[in-house]
Amino acid sequence: MSSKTVCCSDPSCTEPAVYKIAAPWSNGVFNELKSFGFACADHLGPVFKQAESRRKVYHPTEAETVGVIGIYKYEPGKRDRQLQRLSGLENNYRS
Ligand SMILES: [Zn+2]
């Protein structure tokens, strides 16, 4: 059984993603990480910036809450809540 490889969100890149850019999301019933992008090591900067601007224009419905966007270490097959948040990296890229 092989899981589908998630690639970097940069349009010109075909590398597998090693980072997931996501924000904690809840609709009052379920909690998960809403994904705003995936990045390889080379494109973390631009993909994070794109994700931040998409987060700004994302309007949650009344039932939804969307938290602050963050960088998570992406490991295929792991559940959202098992992913490690890389706060130190976020500080490097936050605008
Ligand atoms: Zn890339």
PDB file of the backbone (N, CA, C, O) and the ligand in Angstrom, with CONECT records:
HET     ZN  A 101       1
ATOM      1  N   MET A   1       0.839  -1.193   0.000  1.00  0.00           N
ATOM      2  CA  MET A   1       0.000   0.000   0.000  1.00  0.00           C
ATOM      3  C   MET A   1       0.875   1.244   0.000  1.00  0.00           C
ATOM      4  O   MET A   1       1.698   1.427   0.896  1.00  0.00           O
ATOM      5  N   SER A   2       0.703   2.081  -0.983  1.00  0.00           N
ATOM      6  CA  SER A   2       1.493   3.306  -1.029  1.00  0.00           C
ATOM      7  C   SER A   2       0.566   4.502  -0.944  1.00  0.00           C
ATOM      8  O   SER A   2      -0.491   4.532  -1.575  1.00  0.00           O
ATOM      9  N   SER A   3       0.971   5.483  -0.163  1.00  0.00           N
ATOM     10  CA  SER A   3       0.138   6.676  -0.066  1.00  0.00           C
ATOM     11  C   SER A   3       0.534   7.645  -1.162  1.00  0.00           C
ATOM     12  O   SER A   3       1.680   7.657  -1.610  1.00  0.00           O
ATOM     13  N   LYS A   4      -0.404   8.443  -1.584  1.00  0.00           N
ATOM     14  CA  LYS A   4      -0.198   9.397  -2.655  1.00  0.00           C
ATOM     15  C   LYS A   4       0.810  10.451  -2.198  1.00  0.00           C
ATOM     16  O   LYS A   4       0.709  10.975  -1.089  1.00  0.00           O
ATOM     17  N   THR A   5       1.765  10.753  -3.044  1.00  0.00           N
ATOM     18  CA  THR A   5       2.752  11.769  -2.702  1.00  0.00           C
ATOM     19  C   THR A   5       2.168  13.157  -2.906  1.00  0.00           C
ATOM     20  O   THR A   5       1.584  13.450  -3.949  1.00  0.00           O
ATOM     21  N   VAL A   6       2.329  13.998  -1.914  1.00  0.00           N
ATOM     22  CA  VAL A   6       1.881  15.383  -2.039  1.00  0.00           C
ATOM     23  C   VAL A   6       3.071  16.212  -2.498  1.00  0.00           C
ATOM     24  O   VAL A   6       4.147  16.165  -1.901  1.00  0.00           O
ATOM     25  N   CYS A   7       2.863  16.970  -3.564  1.00  0.00           N
ATOM     26  CA  CYS A   7       3.956  17.764  -4.100  1.00  0.00           C
ATOM     27  C   CYS A   7       3.883  19.207  -3.623  1.00  0.00           C
ATOM     28  O   CYS A   7       2.850  19.693  -3.162  1.00  0.00           O
ATOM     29  N   CYS A   8       5.012  19.858  -3.754  1.00  0.00           N
ATOM     30  CA  CYS A   8       5.159  21.281  -3.460  1.00  0.00           C
ATOM     31  C   CYS A   8       4.116  22.096  -4.226  1.00  0.00           C
ATOM     32  O   CYS A   8       3.786  21.773  -5.367  1.00  0.00           O
ATOM     33  N   SER A   9       3.598  23.157  -3.592  1.00  0.00           N
ATOM     34  CA  SER A   9       2.558  23.983  -4.229  1.00  0.00           C
ATOM     35  C   SER A   9       3.110  24.940  -5.273  1.00  0.00           C
ATOM     36  O   SER A   9       2.344  25.515  -6.048  1.00  0.00           O
ATOM     37  N   ASP A  10       4.419  25.120  -5.308  1.00  0.00           N
ATOM     38  CA  ASP A  10       4.992  25.983  -6.333  1.00  0.00           C
ATOM     39  C   ASP A  10       4.720  25.365  -7.704  1.00  0.00           C
ATOM     40  O   ASP A  10       5.030  24.196  -7.935  1.00  0.00           O
ATOM     41  N   PRO A  11       4.127  26.167  -8.629  1.00  0.00           N
ATOM     42  CA  PRO A  11       3.694  25.600  -9.917  1.00  0.00           C
ATOM     43  C   PRO A  11       4.827  24.984 -10.727  1.00  0.00           C
ATOM     44  O   PRO A  11       4.590  24.071 -11.518  1.00  0.00           O
ATOM     45  N   SER A  12       6.048  25.464 -10.547  1.00  0.00           N
ATOM     46  CA  SER A  12       7.154  24.973 -11.369  1.00  0.00           C
ATOM     47  C   SER A  12       7.903  23.829 -10.708  1.00  0.00           C
ATOM     48  O   SER A  12       8.902  23.348 -11.242  1.00  0.00           O
ATOM     49  N   CYS A  13       7.432  23.393  -9.559  1.00  0.00           N
ATOM     50  CA  CYS A  13       8.200  22.448  -8.752  1.00  0.00           C
ATOM     51  C   CYS A  13       7.502  21.096  -8.684  1.00  0.00           C
ATOM     52  O   CYS A  13       6.279  21.023  -8.563  1.00  0.00           O
ATOM     53  N   THR A  14       8.272  20.049  -8.762  1.00  0.00           N
ATOM     54  CA  THR A  14       7.692  18.701  -8.703  1.00  0.00           C
ATOM     55  C   THR A  14       8.231  17.919  -7.508  1.00  0.00           C
ATOM     56  O   THR A  14       8.025  16.710  -7.404  1.00  0.00           O
ATOM     57  N   GLU A  15       8.921  18.617  -6.609  1.00  0.00           N
ATOM     58  CA  GLU A  15       9.475  17.961  -5.432  1.00  0.00           C
ATOM     59  C   GLU A  15       8.354  17.551  -4.475  1.00  0.00           C
ATOM     60  O   GLU A  15       7.318  18.214  -4.410  1.00  0.00           O
ATOM     61  N   PRO A  16       8.557  16.472  -3.741  1.00  0.00           N
ATOM     62  CA  PRO A  16       7.578  16.130  -2.712  1.00  0.00           C
ATOM     63  C   PRO A  16       7.583  17.155  -1.585  1.00  0.00           C
ATOM     64  O   PRO A  16       8.629  17.701  -1.234  1.00  0.00           O
ATOM     65  N   ALA A  17       6.419  17.407  -1.031  1.00  0.00           N
ATOM     66  CA  ALA A  17       6.305  18.398   0.041  1.00  0.00           C
ATOM     67  C   ALA A  17       6.917  17.861   1.327  1.00  0.00           C
ATOM     68  O   ALA A  17       6.764  16.684   1.653  1.00  0.00           O
ATOM     69  N   VAL A  18       7.613  18.733   2.056  1.00  0.00           N
ATOM     70  CA  VAL A  18       8.093  18.373   3.393  1.00  0.00           C
ATOM     71  C   VAL A  18       7.494  19.278   4.465  1.00  0.00           C
ATOM     72  O   VAL A  18       7.642  19.030   5.662  1.00  0.00           O
ATOM     73  N   TYR A  19       6.813  20.334   4.011  1.00  0.00           N
ATOM     74  CA  TYR A  19       6.125  21.224   4.946  1.00  0.00           C
ATOM     75  C   TYR A  19       4.671  21.377   4.540  1.00  0.00           C
ATOM     76  O   TYR A  19       4.331  21.414   3.358  1.00  0.00           O
ATOM     77  N   LYS A  20       3.828  21.466   5.553  1.00  0.00           N
ATOM     78  CA  LYS A  20       2.418  21.762   5.310  1.00  0.00           C
ATOM     79  C   LYS A  20       2.127  23.102   5.963  1.00  0.00           C
ATOM     80  O   LYS A  20       2.409  23.306   7.144  1.00  0.00           O
ATOM     81  N   ILE A  21       1.558  24.012   5.182  1.00  0.00           N
ATOM     82  CA  ILE A  21       1.186  25.320   5.717  1.00  0.00           C
ATOM     83  C   ILE A  21      -0.318  25.270   5.944  1.00  0.00           C
ATOM     84  O   ILE A  21      -1.097  25.092   5.007  1.00  0.00           O
ATOM     85  N   ALA A  22      -0.709  25.427   7.193  1.00  0.00           N
ATOM     86  CA  ALA A  22      -2.096  25.180   7.537  1.00  0.00           C
ATOM     87  C   ALA A  22      -2.508  25.990   8.755  1.00  0.00           C
ATOM     88  O   ALA A  22      -1.668  26.486   9.506  1.00  0.00           O
ATOM     89  N   ALA A  23      -3.808  26.113   8.935  1.00  0.00           N
ATOM     90  CA  ALA A  23      -4.344  26.805  10.091  1.00  0.00           C
ATOM     91  C   ALA A  23      -5.339  25.890  10.804  1.00  0.00           C
ATOM     92  O   ALA A  23      -6.092  25.163  10.155  1.00  0.00           O
ATOM     93  N   PRO A  24      -5.343  25.925  12.133  1.00  0.00           N
ATOM     94  CA  PRO A  24      -6.323  25.124  12.870  1.00  0.00           C
ATOM     95  C   PRO A  24      -7.728  25.575  12.477  1.00  0.00           C
ATOM     96  O   PRO A  24      -8.018  26.770  12.442  1.00  0.00           O
ATOM     97  N   TRP A  25      -8.575  24.631  12.190  1.00  0.00           N
ATOM     98  CA  TRP A  25      -9.922  24.931  11.694  1.00  0.00           C
ATOM     99  C   TRP A  25     -10.921  24.132  12.489  1.00  0.00           C
ATOM    100  O   TRP A  25     -10.664  22.984  12.853  1.00  0.00           O
ATOM    101  N   SER A  26     -12.050  24.728  12.758  1.00  0.00           N
ATOM    102  CA  SER A  26     -13.116  24.004  13.436  1.00  0.00           C
ATOM    103  C   SER A  26     -14.463  24.481  12.919  1.00  0.00           C
ATOM    104  O   SER A  26     -14.641  25.661  12.619  1.00  0.00           O
ATOM    105  N   ASN A  27     -15.393  23.573  12.821  1.00  0.00           N
ATOM    106  CA  ASN A  27     -16.765  23.968  12.502  1.00  0.00           C
ATOM    107  C   ASN A  27     -17.674  23.745  13.712  1.00  0.00           C
ATOM    108  O   ASN A  27     -18.895  23.666  13.579  1.00  0.00           O
ATOM    109  N   GLY A  28     -17.065  23.646  14.876  1.00  0.00           N
ATOM    110  CA  GLY A  28     -17.832  23.432  16.092  1.00  0.00           C
ATOM    111  C   GLY A  28     -18.010  21.958  16.423  1.00  0.00           C
ATOM    112  O   GLY A  28     -18.341  21.605  17.555  1.00  0.00           O
ATOM    113  N   VAL A  29     -17.794  21.108  15.444  1.00  0.00           N
ATOM    114  CA  VAL A  29     -17.932  19.667  15.650  1.00  0.00           C
ATOM    115  C   VAL A  29     -16.580  18.989  15.436  1.00  0.00           C
ATOM    116  O   VAL A  29     -16.104  18.235  16.284  1.00  0.00           O
ATOM    117  N   PHE A  30     -15.986  19.271  14.303  1.00  0.00           N
ATOM    118  CA  PHE A  30     -14.696  18.694  13.964  1.00  0.00           C
ATOM    119  C   PHE A  30     -13.592  19.733  14.095  1.00  0.00           C
ATOM    120  O   PHE A  30     -13.808  20.923  13.864  1.00  0.00           O
ATOM    121  N   ASN A  31     -12.412  19.266  14.467  1.00  0.00           N
ATOM    122  CA  ASN A  31     -11.219  20.109  14.454  1.00  0.00           C
ATOM    123  C   ASN A  31     -10.209  19.472  13.523  1.00  0.00           C
ATOM    124  O   ASN A  31      -9.973  18.266  13.581  1.00  0.00           O
ATOM    125  N   GLU A  32      -9.621  20.273  12.675  1.00  0.00           N
ATOM    126  CA  GLU A  32      -8.549  19.754  11.844  1.00  0.00           C
ATOM    127  C   GLU A  32      -7.651  20.896  11.416  1.00  0.00           C
ATOM    128  O   GLU A  32      -7.878  22.052  11.774  1.00  0.00           O
ATOM    129  N   LEU A  33      -6.628  20.557  10.643  1.00  0.00           N
ATOM    130  CA  LEU A  33      -5.777  21.596  10.078  1.00  0.00           C
ATOM    131  C   LEU A  33      -6.262  21.866   8.664  1.00  0.00           C
ATOM    132  O   LEU A  33      -6.257  20.971   7.818  1.00  0.00           O
ATOM    133  N   LYS A  34      -6.672  23.073   8.411  1.00  0.00           N
ATOM    134  CA  LYS A  34      -7.054  23.447   7.057  1.00  0.00           C
ATOM    135  C   LYS A  34      -5.795  23.809   6.307  1.00  0.00           C
ATOM    136  O   LYS A  34      -5.042  24.692   6.718  1.00  0.00           O
ATOM    137  N   SER A  35      -5.573  23.122   5.206  1.00  0.00           N
ATOM    138  CA  SER A  35      -4.310  23.293   4.523  1.00  0.00           C
ATOM    139  C   SER A  35      -4.356  24.462   3.545  1.00  0.00           C
ATOM    140  O   SER A  35      -5.302  24.595   2.768  1.00  0.00           O
ATOM    141  N   PHE A  36      -3.333  25.305   3.589  1.00  0.00           N
ATOM    142  CA  PHE A  36      -3.241  26.448   2.679  1.00  0.00           C
ATOM    143  C   PHE A  36      -2.068  26.299   1.719  1.00  0.00           C
ATOM    144  O   PHE A  36      -1.847  27.174   0.882  1.00  0.00           O
ATOM    145  N   GLY A  37      -1.328  25.234   1.822  1.00  0.00           N
ATOM    146  CA  GLY A  37      -0.236  25.023   0.889  1.00  0.00           C
ATOM    147  C   GLY A  37       0.710  23.936   1.365  1.00  0.00           C
ATOM    148  O   GLY A  37       0.744  23.585   2.545  1.00  0.00           O
ATOM    149  N   PHE A  38       1.476  23.414   0.421  1.00  0.00           N
ATOM    150  CA  PHE A  38       2.507  22.428   0.729  1.00  0.00           C
ATOM    151  C   PHE A  38       3.796  22.900   0.097  1.00  0.00           C
ATOM    152  O   PHE A  38       3.782  23.455  -1.001  1.00  0.00           O
ATOM    153  N   ALA A  39       4.905  22.689   0.773  1.00  0.00           N
ATOM    154  CA  ALA A  39       6.164  23.202   0.243  1.00  0.00           C
ATOM    155  C   ALA A  39       7.307  22.221   0.427  1.00  0.00           C
ATOM    156  O   ALA A  39       7.359  21.480   1.409  1.00  0.00           O
ATOM    157  N   CYS A  40       8.223  22.228  -0.536  1.00  0.00           N
ATOM    158  CA  CYS A  40       9.495  21.547  -0.363  1.00  0.00           C
ATOM    159  C   CYS A  40      10.420  22.514   0.375  1.00  0.00           C
ATOM    160  O   CYS A  40      10.033  23.652   0.641  1.00  0.00           O
ATOM    161  N   ALA A  41      11.619  22.085   0.706  1.00  0.00           N
ATOM    162  CA  ALA A  41      12.534  22.932   1.475  1.00  0.00           C
ATOM    163  C   ALA A  41      12.895  24.209   0.718  1.00  0.00           C
ATOM    164  O   ALA A  41      13.103  25.253   1.337  1.00  0.00           O
ATOM    165  N   ASP A  42      12.974  24.141  -0.615  1.00  0.00           N
ATOM    166  CA  ASP A  42      13.382  25.303  -1.400  1.00  0.00           C
ATOM    167  C   ASP A  42      12.307  26.383  -1.492  1.00  0.00           C
ATOM    168  O   ASP A  42      12.629  27.565  -1.615  1.00  0.00           O
ATOM    169  N   HIS A  43      11.056  25.997  -1.435  1.00  0.00           N
ATOM    170  CA  HIS A  43       9.973  26.953  -1.714  1.00  0.00           C
ATOM    171  C   HIS A  43       9.145  27.304  -0.494  1.00  0.00           C
ATOM    172  O   HIS A  43       8.045  27.840  -0.629  1.00  0.00           O
ATOM    173  N   LEU A  44       9.648  27.015   0.685  1.00  0.00           N
ATOM    174  CA  LEU A  44       8.868  27.292   1.887  1.00  0.00           C
ATOM    175  C   LEU A  44       8.518  28.777   1.981  1.00  0.00           C
ATOM    176  O   LEU A  44       7.384  29.122   2.311  1.00  0.00           O
ATOM    177  N   GLY A  45       9.479  29.660   1.695  1.00  0.00           N
ATOM    178  CA  GLY A  45       9.259  31.106   1.785  1.00  0.00           C
ATOM    179  C   GLY A  45       8.089  31.570   0.916  1.00  0.00           C
ATOM    180  O   GLY A  45       7.095  32.074   1.439  1.00  0.00           O
ATOM    181  N   PRO A  46       8.199  31.403  -0.415  1.00  0.00           N
ATOM    182  CA  PRO A  46       7.113  31.851  -1.296  1.00  0.00           C
ATOM    183  C   PRO A  46       5.779  31.148  -1.030  1.00  0.00           C
ATOM    184  O   PRO A  46       4.727  31.786  -1.077  1.00  0.00           O
ATOM    185  N   VAL A  47       5.811  29.863  -0.757  1.00  0.00           N
ATOM    186  CA  VAL A  47       4.552  29.146  -0.521  1.00  0.00           C
ATOM    187  C   VAL A  47       3.894  29.643   0.767  1.00  0.00           C
ATOM    188  O   VAL A  47       2.670  29.753   0.833  1.00  0.00           O
ATOM    189  N   PHE A  48       4.699  29.943   1.791  1.00  0.00           N
ATOM    190  CA  PHE A  48       4.155  30.458   3.042  1.00  0.00           C
ATOM    191  C   PHE A  48       3.514  31.830   2.818  1.00  0.00           C
ATOM    192  O   PHE A  48       2.447  32.113   3.364  1.00  0.00           O
ATOM    193  N   LYS A  49       4.161  32.682   2.017  1.00  0.00           N
ATOM    194  CA  LYS A  49       3.611  34.014   1.734  1.00  0.00           C
ATOM    195  C   LYS A  49       2.279  33.905   0.990  1.00  0.00           C
ATOM    196  O   LYS A  49       1.314  34.595   1.318  1.00  0.00           O
ATOM    197  N   GLN A  50       2.242  33.031  -0.012  1.00  0.00           N
ATOM    198  CA  GLN A  50       0.990  32.792  -0.741  1.00  0.00           C
ATOM    199  C   GLN A  50      -0.097  32.295   0.194  1.00  0.00           C
ATOM    200  O   GLN A  50      -1.248  32.725   0.115  1.00  0.00           O
ATOM    201  N   ALA A  51       0.283  31.382   1.083  1.00  0.00           N
ATOM    202  CA  ALA A  51      -0.691  30.814   2.007  1.00  0.00           C
ATOM    203  C   ALA A  51      -1.239  31.889   2.931  1.00  0.00           C
ATOM    204  O   ALA A  51      -2.434  31.918   3.225  1.00  0.00           O
ATOM    205  N   GLU A  52      -0.354  32.776   3.390  1.00  0.00           N
ATOM    206  CA  GLU A  52      -0.795  33.879   4.255  1.00  0.00           C
ATOM    207  C   GLU A  52      -1.801  34.770   3.535  1.00  0.00           C
ATOM    208  O   GLU A  52      -2.794  35.185   4.133  1.00  0.00           O
ATOM    209  N   SER A  53      -1.558  35.070   2.252  1.00  0.00           N
ATOM    210  CA  SER A  53      -2.500  35.949   1.566  1.00  0.00           C
ATOM    211  C   SER A  53      -3.810  35.219   1.282  1.00  0.00           C
ATOM    212  O   SER A  53      -4.875  35.837   1.285  1.00  0.00           O
ATOM    213  N   ARG A  54      -3.743  33.915   1.038  1.00  0.00           N
ATOM    214  CA  ARG A  54      -4.993  33.164   0.855  1.00  0.00           C
ATOM    215  C   ARG A  54      -5.775  33.090   2.159  1.00  0.00           C
ATOM    216  O   ARG A  54      -7.006  33.119   2.158  1.00  0.00           O
ATOM    217  N   ARG A  55      -5.055  32.995   3.267  1.00  0.00           N
ATOM    218  CA  ARG A  55      -5.714  32.960   4.568  1.00  0.00           C
ATOM    219  C   ARG A  55      -6.452  34.281   4.827  1.00  0.00           C
ATOM    220  O   ARG A  55      -7.543  34.294   5.397  1.00  0.00           O
ATOM    221  N   LYS A  56      -5.836  35.393   4.396  1.00  0.00           N
ATOM    222  CA  LYS A  56      -6.439  36.711   4.625  1.00  0.00           C
ATOM    223  C   LYS A  56      -7.739  36.886   3.863  1.00  0.00           C
ATOM    224  O   LYS A  56      -8.652  37.561   4.340  1.00  0.00           O
ATOM    225  N   VAL A  57      -7.832  36.290   2.690  1.00  0.00           N
ATOM    226  CA  VAL A  57      -9.048  36.460   1.902  1.00  0.00           C
ATOM    227  C   VAL A  57     -10.037  35.316   2.116  1.00  0.00           C
ATOM    228  O   VAL A  57     -11.091  35.272   1.480  1.00  0.00           O
ATOM    229  N   TYR A  58      -9.698  34.408   2.999  1.00  0.00           N
ATOM    230  CA  TYR A  58     -10.618  33.307   3.294  1.00  0.00           C
ATOM    231  C   TYR A  58     -11.644  33.767   4.317  1.00  0.00           C
ATOM    232  O   TYR A  58     -11.286  34.168   5.425  1.00  0.00           O
ATOM    233  N   HIS A  59     -12.902  33.710   3.953  1.00  0.00           N
ATOM    234  CA  HIS A  59     -13.952  34.127   4.870  1.00  0.00           C
ATOM    235  C   HIS A  59     -14.701  32.917   5.403  1.00  0.00           C
ATOM    236  O   HIS A  59     -15.469  32.281   4.682  1.00  0.00           O
ATOM    237  N   PRO A  60     -14.468  32.606   6.672  1.00  0.00           N
ATOM    238  CA  PRO A  60     -15.137  31.451   7.252  1.00  0.00           C
ATOM    239  C   PRO A  60     -16.646  31.692   7.355  1.00  0.00           C
ATOM    240  O   PRO A  60     -17.087  32.830   7.514  1.00  0.00           O
ATOM    241  N   THR A  61     -17.408  30.650   7.267  1.00  0.00           N
ATOM    242  CA  THR A  61     -18.846  30.766   7.516  1.00  0.00           C
ATOM    243  C   THR A  61     -19.056  30.998   9.011  1.00  0.00           C
ATOM    244  O   THR A  61     -18.109  30.933   9.795  1.00  0.00           O
ATOM    245  N   GLU A  62     -20.298  31.268   9.397  1.00  0.00           N
ATOM    246  CA  GLU A  62     -20.573  31.587  10.793  1.00  0.00           C
ATOM    247  C   GLU A  62     -20.155  30.461  11.745  1.00  0.00           C
ATOM    248  O   GLU A  62     -19.720  30.720  12.867  1.00  0.00           O
ATOM    249  N   ALA A  63     -20.285  29.247  11.303  1.00  0.00           N
ATOM    250  CA  ALA A  63     -19.993  28.114  12.178  1.00  0.00           C
ATOM    251  C   ALA A  63     -18.498  27.808  12.255  1.00  0.00           C
ATOM    252  O   ALA A  63     -18.049  27.091  13.149  1.00  0.00           O
ATOM    253  N   GLU A  64     -17.745  28.346  11.327  1.00  0.00           N
ATOM    254  CA  GLU A  64     -16.321  27.999  11.242  1.00  0.00           C
ATOM    255  C   GLU A  64     -15.448  28.940  12.054  1.00  0.00           C
ATOM    256  O   GLU A  64     -15.739  30.132  12.156  1.00  0.00           O
ATOM    257  N   THR A  65     -14.385  28.410  12.628  1.00  0.00           N
ATOM    258  CA  THR A  65     -13.332  29.264  13.156  1.00  0.00           C
ATOM    259  C   THR A  65     -12.017  28.815  12.532  1.00  0.00           C
ATOM    260  O   THR A  65     -11.738  27.619  12.443  1.00  0.00           O
ATOM    261  N   VAL A  66     -11.226  29.765  12.110  1.00  0.00           N
ATOM    262  CA  VAL A  66      -9.935  29.463  11.502  1.00  0.00           C
ATOM    263  C   VAL A  66      -8.856  30.180  12.304  1.00  0.00           C
ATOM    264  O   VAL A  66      -8.913  31.396  12.484  1.00  0.00           O
ATOM    265  N   GLY A  67      -7.891  29.437  12.777  1.00  0.00           N
ATOM    266  CA  GLY A  67      -6.828  30.004  13.610  1.00  0.00           C
ATOM    267  C   GLY A  67      -5.702  30.609  12.796  1.00  0.00           C
ATOM    268  O   GLY A  67      -5.813  30.814  11.587  1.00  0.00           O
ATOM    269  N   VAL A  68      -4.632  30.884  13.488  1.00  0.00           N
ATOM    270  CA  VAL A  68      -3.467  31.499  12.857  1.00  0.00           C
ATOM    271  C   VAL A  68      -2.731  30.457  12.016  1.00  0.00           C
ATOM    272  O   VAL A  68      -2.579  29.303  12.416  1.00  0.00           O
ATOM    273  N   ILE A  69      -2.286  30.889  10.858  1.00  0.00           N
ATOM    274  CA  ILE A  69      -1.603  29.995   9.938  1.00  0.00           C
ATOM    275  C   ILE A  69      -0.215  29.635  10.474  1.00  0.00           C
ATOM    276  O   ILE A  69       0.460  30.468  11.078  1.00  0.00           O
ATOM    277  N   GLY A  70       0.189  28.419  10.252  1.00  0.00           N
ATOM    278  CA  GLY A  70       1.483  27.980  10.750  1.00  0.00           C
ATOM    279  C   GLY A  70       2.158  27.005   9.805  1.00  0.00           C
ATOM    280  O   GLY A  70       1.561  26.529   8.840  1.00  0.00           O
ATOM    281  N   ILE A  71       3.423  26.718  10.106  1.00  0.00           N
ATOM    282  CA  ILE A  71       4.183  25.757   9.306  1.00  0.00           C
ATOM    283  C   ILE A  71       4.294  24.457  10.097  1.00  0.00           C
ATOM    284  O   ILE A  71       4.715  24.460  11.254  1.00  0.00           O
ATOM    285  N   TYR A  72       3.925  23.384   9.489  1.00  0.00           N
ATOM    286  CA  TYR A  72       3.985  22.078  10.128  1.00  0.00           C
ATOM    287  C   TYR A  72       4.902  21.174   9.314  1.00  0.00           C
ATOM    288  O   TYR A  72       4.980  21.271   8.089  1.00  0.00           O
ATOM    289  N   LYS A  73       5.580  20.309  10.019  1.00  0.00           N
ATOM    290  CA  LYS A  73       6.403  19.314   9.344  1.00  0.00           C
ATOM    291  C   LYS A  73       5.460  18.285   8.726  1.00  0.00           C
ATOM    292  O   LYS A  73       4.692  17.634   9.434  1.00  0.00           O
ATOM    293  N   TYR A  74       5.523  18.146   7.411  1.00  0.00           N
ATOM    294  CA  TYR A  74       4.590  17.259   6.735  1.00  0.00           C
ATOM    295  C   TYR A  74       5.140  15.837   6.657  1.00  0.00           C
ATOM    296  O   TYR A  74       6.203  15.591   6.088  1.00  0.00           O
ATOM    297  N   GLU A  75       4.397  14.924   7.235  1.00  0.00           N
ATOM    298  CA  GLU A  75       4.791  13.535   7.170  1.00  0.00           C
ATOM    299  C   GLU A  75       3.612  12.719   6.674  1.00  0.00           C
ATOM    300  O   GLU A  75       2.602  12.577   7.363  1.00  0.00           O
ATOM    301  N   PRO A  76       3.757  12.175   5.448  1.00  0.00           N
ATOM    302  CA  PRO A  76       2.646  11.443   4.837  1.00  0.00           C
ATOM    303  C   PRO A  76       2.162  10.327   5.760  1.00  0.00           C
ATOM    304  O   PRO A  76       2.965   9.627   6.377  1.00  0.00           O
ATOM    305  N   GLY A  77       0.875  10.173   5.847  1.00  0.00           N
ATOM    306  CA  GLY A  77       0.317   9.106   6.646  1.00  0.00           C
ATOM    307  C   GLY A  77       0.053   9.505   8.085  1.00  0.00           C
ATOM    308  O   GLY A  77      -0.630   8.790   8.819  1.00  0.00           O
ATOM    309  N   LYS A  78       0.598  10.659   8.492  1.00  0.00           N
ATOM    310  CA  LYS A  78       0.349  11.098   9.863  1.00  0.00           C
ATOM    311  C   LYS A  78      -0.920  11.931   9.928  1.00  0.00           C
ATOM    312  O   LYS A  78      -1.260  12.655   8.992  1.00  0.00           O
ATOM    313  N   ARG A  79      -1.610  11.811  11.049  1.00  0.00           N
ATOM    314  CA  ARG A  79      -2.807  12.628  11.234  1.00  0.00           C
ATOM    315  C   ARG A  79      -2.410  14.048  11.587  1.00  0.00           C
ATOM    316  O   ARG A  79      -1.322  14.304  12.103  1.00  0.00           O
ATOM    317  N   ASP A  80      -3.335  14.979  11.292  1.00  0.00           N
ATOM    318  CA  ASP A  80      -3.063  16.390  11.540  1.00  0.00           C
ATOM    319  C   ASP A  80      -2.528  16.655  12.946  1.00  0.00           C
ATOM    320  O   ASP A  80      -1.569  17.405  13.131  1.00  0.00           O
ATOM    321  N   ARG A  81      -3.168  16.026  13.930  1.00  0.00           N
ATOM    322  CA  ARG A  81      -2.797  16.358  15.311  1.00  0.00           C
ATOM    323  C   ARG A  81      -1.449  15.767  15.696  1.00  0.00           C
ATOM    324  O   ARG A  81      -0.915  16.081  16.759  1.00  0.00           O
ATOM    325  N   GLN A  82      -0.901  14.925  14.850  1.00  0.00           N
ATOM    326  CA  GLN A  82       0.424  14.363  15.124  1.00  0.00           C
ATOM    327  C   GLN A  82       1.530  15.186  14.473  1.00  0.00           C
ATOM    328  O   GLN A  82       2.712  14.971  14.742  1.00  0.00           O
ATOM    329  N   LEU A  83       1.146  16.120  13.623  1.00  0.00           N
ATOM    330  CA  LEU A  83       2.163  16.894  12.916  1.00  0.00           C
ATOM    331  C   LEU A  83       2.807  17.898  13.864  1.00  0.00           C
ATOM    332  O   LEU A  83       2.147  18.503  14.709  1.00  0.00           O
ATOM    333  N   GLN A  84       4.109  18.053  13.696  1.00  0.00           N
ATOM    334  CA  GLN A  84       4.865  18.933  14.564  1.00  0.00           C
ATOM    335  C   GLN A  84       4.860  20.354  14.007  1.00  0.00           C
ATOM    336  O   GLN A  84       5.196  20.569  12.842  1.00  0.00           O
ATOM    337  N   ARG A  85       4.481  21.316  14.835  1.00  0.00           N
ATOM    338  CA  ARG A  85       4.473  22.703  14.389  1.00  0.00           C
ATOM    339  C   ARG A  85       5.867  23.309  14.524  1.00  0.00           C
ATOM    340  O   ARG A  85       6.525  23.157  15.553  1.00  0.00           O
ATOM    341  N   LEU A  86       6.304  23.990  13.481  1.00  0.00           N
ATOM    342  CA  LEU A  86       7.667  24.511  13.450  1.00  0.00           C
ATOM    343  C   LEU A  86       7.638  26.028  13.630  1.00  0.00           C
ATOM    344  O   LEU A  86       7.856  26.780  12.681  1.00  0.00           O
ATOM    345  N   SER A  87       7.365  26.465  14.859  1.00  0.00           N
ATOM    346  CA  SER A  87       7.169  27.888  15.126  1.00  0.00           C
ATOM    347  C   SER A  87       8.410  28.713  14.794  1.00  0.00           C
ATOM    348  O   SER A  87       8.299  29.848  14.332  1.00  0.00           O
ATOM    349  N   GLY A  88       9.584  28.146  15.030  1.00  0.00           N
ATOM    350  CA  GLY A  88      10.815  28.865  14.763  1.00  0.00           C
ATOM    351  C   GLY A  88      10.924  29.263  13.297  1.00  0.00           C
ATOM    352  O   GLY A  88      11.359  30.370  12.979  1.00  0.00           O
ATOM    353  N   LEU A  89      10.529  28.358  12.406  1.00  0.00           N
ATOM    354  CA  LEU A  89      10.557  28.641  10.982  1.00  0.00           C
ATOM    355  C   LEU A  89       9.553  29.731  10.620  1.00  0.00           C
ATOM    356  O   LEU A  89       9.835  30.588   9.782  1.00  0.00           O
ATOM    357  N   GLU A  90       8.392  29.698  11.246  1.00  0.00           N
ATOM    358  CA  GLU A  90       7.359  30.691  10.945  1.00  0.00           C
ATOM    359  C   GLU A  90       7.882  32.096  11.164  1.00  0.00           C
ATOM    360  O   GLU A  90       7.617  32.995  10.366  1.00  0.00           O
ATOM    361  N   ASN A  91       8.628  32.289  12.247  1.00  0.00           N
ATOM    362  CA  ASN A  91       9.136  33.622  12.564  1.00  0.00           C
ATOM    363  C   ASN A  91      10.054  34.145  11.464  1.00  0.00           C
ATOM    364  O   ASN A  91      10.128  35.352  11.232  1.00  0.00           O
ATOM    365  N   ASN A  92      10.751  33.235  10.789  1.00  0.00           N
ATOM    366  CA  ASN A  92      11.636  33.649   9.696  1.00  0.00           C
ATOM    367  C   ASN A  92      10.855  34.194   8.515  1.00  0.00           C
ATOM    368  O   ASN A  92      11.352  35.043   7.775  1.00  0.00           O
ATOM    369  N   TYR A  93       9.634  33.710   8.338  1.00  0.00           N
ATOM    370  CA  TYR A  93       8.904  34.018   7.095  1.00  0.00           C
ATOM    371  C   TYR A  93       7.727  34.934   7.301  1.00  0.00           C
ATOM    372  O   TYR A  93       7.206  35.495   6.337  1.00  0.00           O
ATOM    373  N   ARG A  94       7.293  35.101   8.535  1.00  0.00           N
ATOM    374  CA  ARG A  94       6.109  35.915   8.779  1.00  0.00           C
ATOM    375  C   ARG A  94       6.344  37.355   8.348  1.00  0.00           C
ATOM    376  O   ARG A  94       7.383  37.946   8.642  1.00  0.00           O
ATOM    377  N   SER A  95       5.363  37.905   7.648  1.00  0.00           N
ATOM    378  CA  SER A  95       5.549  39.277   7.154  1.00  0.00           C
ATOM    379  C   SER A  95       5.000  40.281   8.158  1.00  0.00           C
ATOM    380  O   SER A  95       5.063  41.487   7.922  1.00  0.00           O
TER     381      SER A  95
HETATM  382 ZN    ZN A 101       9.200  23.305  -4.356  1.00  0.00          ZN2+
END
